[in-house]
Amino acid sequence: MLIDLFGRGWSDGVPDLPYDGRLYASQVFMALASSPIAWTGDDSGGFALVGYSLGGCLAADFTSWFPERVKELVLIAPAGLQRESDLTWQTRLIYSGWLPESWAEAAVRRRLRTMPNVTGKQRTASKATETSSGRREAEAATSAELPEDAVIATSRGEIDIEAAVNWQMDNHAGFMPAFMSSIRHAPIRNQQHSWRLIGSRLDEQRALNHGATISEVAETHKQEVRRRGLKTGKVLLIFGANDGIIKPSETGPDAREALGVDNVIEKVYANAGHEVPITCRDEIADLMWQHWSSL
């Protein structure tokens, strides 16, 4: 099941609520409930959750709150571990609430239309996702929606990410409020605590699988550990080597520290940037299937 987040694609916006983890978790449950397939419940076996960029931090956040529902977790170039100190002062000002909202929205629109190519080739000389000091623009944290030449679907070769973003800005009244509210409220930064919670549960699961005795882990607790773990016992973490937004050299070590080195399988695709799930779609699909079939 592929979900258009609120305010994107074919999904309406939500005008009266912040776009935070609670809203997005509610949307996941609503989408699951709309399906004739039993995705939840004791007999469902749970489901695999795959998140990309903004979706990556939402997937991790959802898993931290509802571990018994998620049986596999795949994070592709995920946001979530960026720090406030990484943001430029211009970004902080735009999203601070100090400016009139119409001014802030105009500034964000201008940034989105002139964002650089996410593999590092700059589209407009005056704009960059990262400054010389290493600080980044907030729009980069939800850069699944950033302009890039990669074709989204081979059957629709005229539609790339840039065209999709521009169409939404021009035609979807909910897009800009959703985008800006997500940057302000979604779990895109400083989420080490949620990731560590996932890691601690996987530590318990690994200890149980490696022969922890009943005296070490009560029988009733063993059942709880199994429900809250992942079937493979590991999070699959995927990056593009040339990603200038979610950098493997930064997010990779931070993720391993938060989740635990033994709880992660990491794959970095050479010659790919932030658009990695588009340009490496077949390879990633094969990797996920192999990972899930390794039980």
ZINORUR-V702597 format. One record per helix or strand of 2 or more residues. SS is the DSSP state (H for helix, E for strand). FROM is the first residue (numbers start at 1). LEN is the number of residues. Records with the same first field share a line. If there is no record, write none. Layout:
# ZINORUR-V702597
SS=FROM-LEN  FROM-LEN
This chain:
# ZINORUR-V702597
H=21-13  54-12  84-3  89-6  101-13  138-8  154-3  161-11  175-11  192-18  219-10  248-12  261-3  276-4  281-12
E=47-6  70-7  235-6  264-6
